[in-house]
Amino acid sequence: MLGILVRGRWVVLDQALSSGSNFLLSFVLVRSISPHSFGAFGIALVTFQAVLSLSRTQVSEPMVIRFSNSSDEDWRRASRSSTGFALVLGVLAAAGMIVVGLFTTGALRSSLITLAIILPALLVQDAWRFAFFAQGRPARAAANDFIWTAIQCGLLLAAVLSDAISITTAILAWGIAATVAAVAGAFQAGCAPRPGRARAWLRGNKVLGGVLSADLVVRSTSMQGAMFAVGALAGLTSVGYLRAGLLLFGPLYALNQAAVPFAVSECVRLWETRAELMQRATFFLSLVLGASGLLLGMVLLLMPDTVGRGLLGESWHGTRNLLPAMTALAFTAGVAVGPAVGLRAIRSVRRLLAVSLVLAPVTIILASGGALVDEANGATWGLVAANAVTASALLWQFRSALRTGWGSFGYQSR
C-alpha cells in the first residue's frame, strides 16, 4: 500500500501539469482577445473535450483495464495499437471539425479549423499518459506532461511578448507542445503508434469500449438534463450559481478524475495477486477522496467574502449559500470513486452501466424536486441525494461482483 501511495504522488503532479496547461491557455486568451472570440474558443474547447472523452472510453480505459498486469511485450504491442487508434480517431474527428468549420465564419471558424489541425497530437499524447499508468510508471506520464507544459509556456510567452497572441497562435502553441510530447512519449515507451492496428484494437475492445462509452453518454446526459431542468424550474440564475460552485470545487473533481486510471491500474495488479488488499485499496480511495471534499469545503466556507468576490464576482453572493450542499456533493462524489474503480479493475463494467441507466432519471428527478423546493440550494441537495444513492448502488454492485467472481464479458474476473 505504501508503494501505491508513493506512486500516487506522481498522479497528483501529472494532473496539476495537465490541468495547468489547459488553464494557462484559457487564462492567456481571456486576457488577450474579445469576449466574442473567447466564446468561440470555448465552443472549440467543449468540442475537444467531447472527442477526448470518447477517446478515453475507446482507447485509454481499455488499455488500463486490460493491460495493467501484462508483460512488457504485451504492453508494447497494446501501446502501439491503442495510440494508433487514438491517431486515427483524431484524424477522423479533425476532418469532421474542418467540415463544420468551413460552414462557420470568423473566430469560430479559426478555432475549429486550428484545433482540428492539432487534434490527433492531443489524443495521442493523452493515450501515452494512460499507457504509462497501465505500465505502473506514472512518473513517465508526469514527465511527458512537464515537456508539454514547458514548451507551451515558452511558446505562449513568446507570442505575448511579440504581441502576436490570437486564437490561432495560442491553439497552435498548445498543439505544437502536445506534438512534441506525443513524440517524446514514443521515445519513453520504446515504441511508436501503429495506425494500421486501429481496426484490430477496435475489434478487440468492441464490447468493453462500447459499454464504457455508453456509460459516459448516460452520465453526461443525466447531468445536463438535471441542469436544464433546474434552469426551467428555478431560472438560469440558479444554474449560474450551481456552475460557479462546481468551478470552486473544480481542482478536486480534476483530482478525482485523474485518480481513476492510476487506481484502476494498481487495483488490476492487486486483483491478480492479493484480492483482499484490492478491496481495502478501493475503500481507502473512497475515504481519501471523500475526506478531501470535506476539507476543501471547509476551506471554502472559511474563505473571506473579499476573496470569494474576487474569484466569482457577482455570483459569489448566491454561490456562498450553496457551499454546505456543495461540500456534501464533493464528499459523495469522492466516495463513489472507490467502487467505480473496483468494478473497472475486475472488468465488471456492465454493472457500471446498469447503475447509470437506472439512476440517470433519479438524478434529474431529485435535482428538479430540489429546485422546486429551494431553487439552487434545493437542486444541489437533490444532486447530493442522487450521488449518495449512486455511491451505494456502486458499492452494492462491486460487492455482488466479488461474491460471484465473474466479470461482465463471459470469463472469470480473476
C-alpha positions in Angstrom: 0.0 0.0 0.0 2.9 2.4 0.8 4.3 1.8 -2.7 0.9 2.8 -4.2 0.9 6.0 -2.2 4.4 6.8 -3.3 3.5 6.3 -7.0 0.3 8.3 -6.4 2.2 11.5 -5.8 3.2 11.4 -9.5 -0.5 11.3 -10.4 -1.2 14.5 -8.5 1.8 16.2 -10.2 0.7 14.8 -13.6 -2.9 16.2 -13.1 -1.6 19.5 -11.9 0.5 19.8 -15.1 -2.3 18.6 -17.4 -4.9 20.9 -16.0 -2.5 23.7 -15.6 -1.6 23.7 -19.3 -5.3 24.0 -20.2 -5.9 26.7 -17.6 -2.9 28.6 -18.8 -4.2 28.6 -22.4 -7.6 29.8 -21.3 -6.1 32.5 -19.0 -3.9 33.9 -21.7 -6.7 34.0 -24.2 -9.3 35.5 -21.9 -6.9 38.4 -21.2 -5.9 38.9 -24.8 -8.9 38.6 -27.0 -12.5 39.8 -27.1 -15.3 38.1 -25.2 -16.9 37.1 -28.5 -13.6 35.4 -29.7 -13.2 33.8 -26.3 -16.7 32.4 -26.6 -15.7 30.9 -30.0 -12.7 29.3 -28.3 -15.0 27.9 -25.6 -17.1 26.1 -28.2 -14.0 24.6 -29.7 -12.7 23.6 -26.3 -16.0 21.8 -25.5 -15.8 20.0 -28.8 -12.3 18.8 -27.9 -13.4 17.6 -24.5 -16.2 15.6 -26.1 -13.8 13.9 -28.5 -11.2 13.4 -25.7 -13.8 11.7 -23.6 -14.7 9.3 -26.4 -11.0 8.6 -27.0 -10.6 7.7 -23.3 -13.5 5.2 -23.3 -12.4 3.6 -26.5 -8.6 3.8 -26.1 -7.3 4.7 -22.7 -9.6 3.0 -20.2 -9.5 -0.4 -22.1 -5.7 -0.1 -22.1 -5.6 0.4 -18.3 -8.2 -2.3 -17.6 -6.8 -5.0 -19.8 -3.0 -4.4 -19.8 -2.1 -3.2 -16.3 -0.7 -6.6 -15.4 0.7 -7.7 -18.7 4.2 -8.5 -19.8 6.4 -5.8 -21.3 6.0 -7.3 -24.8 2.2 -7.4 -24.5 2.2 -3.8 -23.1 4.2 -2.5 -26.0 2.0 -4.3 -28.5 -1.1 -2.8 -26.9 0.5 0.6 -26.7 1.3 0.6 -30.4 -2.3 -0.4 -31.2 -4.0 2.0 -28.7 -2.0 5.1 -29.7 -2.5 4.1 -33.3 -6.3 4.0 -32.8 -6.1 7.4 -31.0 -4.2 8.8 -34.0 -6.9 7.5 -36.4 -9.7 8.8 -34.3 -8.0 12.2 -34.1 -7.7 12.4 -37.9 -11.4 11.4 -38.4 -12.6 13.8 -35.8 -10.4 16.5 -37.2 -11.9 16.0 -40.7 -15.4 16.4 -39.2 -14.3 19.6 -37.4 -12.9 21.1 -40.6 -16.1 20.4 -42.5 -18.1 22.1 -39.7 -15.6 24.9 -39.5 -16.0 25.7 -43.2 -19.7 26.4 -42.7 -18.9 29.0 -40.0 -17.2 32.3 -40.0 -14.8 34.5 -38.1 -13.4 33.4 -34.7 -15.4 30.2 -34.6 -14.0 29.0 -37.9 -10.4 29.8 -36.9 -10.9 28.0 -33.6 -12.4 24.8 -35.1 -10.0 24.5 -38.0 -6.9 25.3 -35.9 -8.0 22.8 -33.3 -8.6 20.2 -36.0 -5.0 20.5 -37.1 -3.6 19.7 -33.7 -6.3 17.2 -32.5 -4.5 14.0 -33.5 -1.4 15.0 -31.5 -3.6 15.9 -28.4 -5.3 12.5 -28.5 -2.0 10.5 -28.9 -0.4 12.4 -26.1 -3.3 11.7 -23.8 -3.2 8.0 -24.8 0.5 7.8 -23.8 -0.4 9.1 -20.4 -2.8 6.3 -19.8 -0.4 3.7 -21.3 2.2 4.8 -18.7 -0.4 4.4 -15.9 -1.1 0.9 -17.2 2.6 0.2 -17.1 2.8 1.3 -13.5 5.0 4.2 -14.4 3.1 7.4 -13.5 6.3 9.3 -13.3 6.7 8.9 -17.0 3.2 10.4 -17.5 4.2 13.3 -15.3 7.5 13.8 -17.2 5.6 13.8 -20.5 3.1 16.4 -19.3 6.0 18.5 -18.0 7.5 18.5 -21.5 4.1 19.7 -22.9 3.6 22.4 -20.3 7.2 23.7 -20.5 7.1 24.1 -24.3 3.6 25.6 -24.3 4.6 28.2 -21.7 7.6 29.2 -23.8 5.6 29.5 -27.0 2.8 31.4 -25.3 5.3 33.8 -23.6 7.0 34.4 -27.0 3.6 35.2 -28.6 2.6 37.6 -25.8 6.0 39.4 -25.8 5.8 39.8 -29.6 2.2 41.0 -29.5 1.2 38.1 -31.8 -1.3 36.4 -29.4 -4.5 35.3 -31.0 -6.8 32.3 -31.1 -4.8 30.7 -33.9 -1.3 31.3 -32.3 -2.5 30.2 -28.9 -4.1 27.0 -30.1 -1.1 26.3 -32.3 1.2 26.7 -29.3 -0.9 24.2 -27.4 -0.8 21.8 -30.3 2.9 22.1 -31.1 3.7 21.4 -27.4 1.4 18.4 -27.5 3.0 17.1 -30.7 6.5 17.3 -29.1 5.1 15.5 -26.0 3.5 12.8 -28.2 6.8 12.1 -30.0 8.6 12.1 -26.6 6.0 9.5 -25.4 7.1 7.2 -28.2 10.7 7.5 -27.1 9.8 6.9 -23.5 7.8 3.8 -24.4 10.3 2.5 -26.8 7.6 2.0 -29.5 5.5 4.1 -31.9 1.8 4.4 -32.7 0.7 1.9 -35.4 -2.4 3.3 -37.2 -2.7 0.1 -39.1 -3.6 -1.7 -35.9 -6.5 0.6 -35.2 -9.1 -1.8 -36.6 -7.7 -4.7 -34.6 -7.8 -2.5 -31.4 -11.4 -1.5 -32.0 -12.4 -5.1 -32.7 -10.6 -6.4 -29.7 -12.2 -3.9 -27.4 -15.6 -3.5 -29.0 -17.6 -4.7 -26.0 -15.5 -3.0 -23.3 -15.2 0.3 -25.2 -18.9 0.2 -26.2 -20.1 -0.2 -22.6 -17.7 2.5 -21.3 -18.8 4.9 -24.0 -22.5 4.2 -23.2 -21.9 4.8 -19.5 -20.2 8.1 -20.3 -23.1 9.2 -22.5 -25.7 8.3 -19.9 -23.9 10.0 -17.1 -23.2 13.2 -19.1 -26.8 13.3 -20.4 -28.3 12.9 -16.9 -26.2 15.8 -15.6 -27.0 18.0 -18.5 -30.7 17.0 -18.1 -30.6 18.0 -14.5 -29.1 21.4 -15.3 -31.7 22.0 -18.0 -34.5 21.0 -15.5 -33.1 23.4 -12.9 -32.9 26.2 -15.4 -36.5 25.6 -16.4 -37.9 25.3 -12.9 -35.7 27.7 -10.9 -34.2 30.0 -13.6 -30.9 30.5 -15.2 -29.5 32.4 -12.2 -29.8 29.2 -10.2 -27.9 27.3 -12.9 -25.2 30.0 -12.8 -24.8 29.7 -9.0 -24.5 25.9 -9.4 -21.9 26.2 -12.1 -19.9 28.7 -10.1 -20.0 26.3 -7.1 -18.8 23.5 -9.3 -16.0 25.7 -10.5 -14.7 26.3 -7.0 -14.5 22.5 -6.5 -13.0 22.1 -9.9 -9.5 21.1 -8.8 -10.9 18.4 -6.6 -13.1 16.9 -9.3 -10.0 17.0 -11.6 -8.1 15.1 -9.0 -10.9 12.5 -8.7 -10.8 12.1 -12.5 -7.0 11.7 -12.5 -7.1 9.1 -9.7 -9.3 6.7 -11.7 -6.8 5.4 -14.3 -4.0 5.2 -11.8 -6.2 3.5 -9.2 -7.6 1.1 -11.8 -4.1 0.0 -13.0 -3.0 -0.5 -9.4 -6.2 -2.5 -8.5 -5.8 -4.7 -11.6 -2.4 -5.7 -10.3 -3.6 -6.3 -6.8 -6.6 -8.3 -8.0 -4.4 -10.7 -9.8 -2.2 -11.3 -6.7 -3.9 -10.0 -3.5 -7.6 -9.6 -4.0 -8.4 -8.8 -0.3 -5.9 -5.9 -0.4 -7.5 -4.6 -3.6 -10.8 -4.3 -1.8 -9.2 -2.4 1.0 -7.5 -0.1 -1.5 -10.8 0.9 -3.1 -12.2 1.6 0.4 -9.2 3.7 1.2 -9.5 5.6 -2.1 -13.1 6.5 -1.3 -12.1 7.6 2.2 -9.3 9.8 0.9 -11.3 11.4 -1.9 -14.4 11.9 0.3 -12.3 13.5 3.1 -10.7 15.7 0.5 -14.1 17.0 -0.5 -15.0 17.8 3.1 -11.6 19.5 3.7 -11.9 21.7 0.6 -15.5 22.6 1.5 -14.4 23.7 5.0 -11.7 25.9 3.5 -14.2 27.5 1.1 -16.7 28.0 3.9 -14.0 29.9 5.8 -12.9 31.9 2.8 -13.4 35.7 3.2 -16.1 37.4 1.1 -13.4 39.6 -0.5 -11.6 36.6 -1.9 -14.9 35.0 -3.0 -16.0 38.1 -4.8 -12.5 38.3 -6.4 -12.9 34.7 -7.7 -16.6 34.7 -8.8 -17.6 38.3 -8.9 -21.4 38.9 -8.6 -22.0 35.1 -8.5 -20.3 34.9 -5.1 -23.3 36.0 -3.0 -25.6 33.3 -4.3 -22.9 30.6 -4.5 -21.7 31.1 -1.0 -25.1 29.9 0.3 -24.6 26.7 -1.7 -21.2 25.8 -0.1 -22.6 23.4 2.6 -24.5 21.4 -0.1 -21.6 21.7 -2.5 -19.3 20.2 0.2 -21.7 17.3 0.7 -21.8 16.9 -3.1 -18.0 16.7 -3.3 -17.9 14.2 -0.4 -20.4 11.8 -2.1 -18.7 12.1 -5.4 -15.4 11.1 -3.9 -16.9 8.2 -2.0 -18.4 6.9 -5.3 -15.0 6.7 -7.0 -13.7 3.7 -5.0 -16.4 1.1 -6.0 -16.4 2.5 -9.6 -12.6 1.8 -9.8 -13.2 -1.6 -8.3 -15.7 -2.5 -11.0 -13.4 -1.4 -13.7 -10.5 -3.4 -12.2 -12.4 -6.7 -12.2 -13.9 -5.9 -15.7 -17.5 -5.7 -14.5 -18.2 -2.5 -16.4 -21.7 -3.6 -17.4 -22.6 -3.2 -13.8 -21.4 0.4 -14.0 -23.7 1.0 -17.0 -26.6 -0.7 -15.2 -26.2 1.7 -12.3 -26.0 4.7 -14.6 -29.1 3.7 -16.6 -31.2 3.1 -13.6 -30.2 6.2 -11.7 -30.0 8.7 -14.6 -33.7 9.6 -14.3 -33.3 9.6 -10.5 -30.7 12.3 -10.7 -32.9 14.5 -12.9 -36.0 13.9 -10.7 -34.2 14.7 -7.4 -32.5 17.8 -8.8 -35.8 19.0 -10.2 -37.7 18.4 -6.9 -35.0 20.2 -5.0 -35.2 23.2 -7.4 -39.0 23.4 -6.8 -38.5 23.4 -3.1 -35.5 25.7 -2.7 -34.2 26.8 -6.1 -30.4 26.4 -6.4 -29.8 25.2 -2.9 -32.5 22.6 -3.1 -31.3 21.5 -6.5 -27.8 21.0 -5.1 -29.1 18.9 -2.2 -31.1 16.9 -4.7 -27.8 16.1 -6.5 -26.3 15.2 -3.2 -29.1 12.7 -2.6 -28.6 11.3 -6.2 -24.8 10.9 -5.6 -25.4 9.1 -2.3 -27.8 6.7 -4.0 -25.3 6.2 -6.8 -22.4 5.5 -4.4 -24.5 3.0 -2.5 -25.6 1.2 -5.7 -22.0 1.1 -7.0 -20.8 -0.4 -3.7 -23.6 -3.0 -3.8 -22.7 -3.9 -7.3 -19.0 -4.2 -6.5 -19.6 -6.5 -3.6 -22.0 -8.5 -5.6 -19.4 -8.9 -8.4 -16.8 -10.0 -5.9 -19.1 -12.6 -4.4 -19.9 -14.2 -7.8 -16.3 -13.9 -9.0 -17.4 -13.3 -12.6 -16.8 -10.3 -14.9 -19.2 -9.0 -17.4 -17.5 -10.4 -20.6 -18.2 -14.1 -20.1 -15.0 -15.1 -18.3 -14.0 -15.2 -14.7 -12.7 -11.9 -13.3 -9.7 -13.4 -11.7 
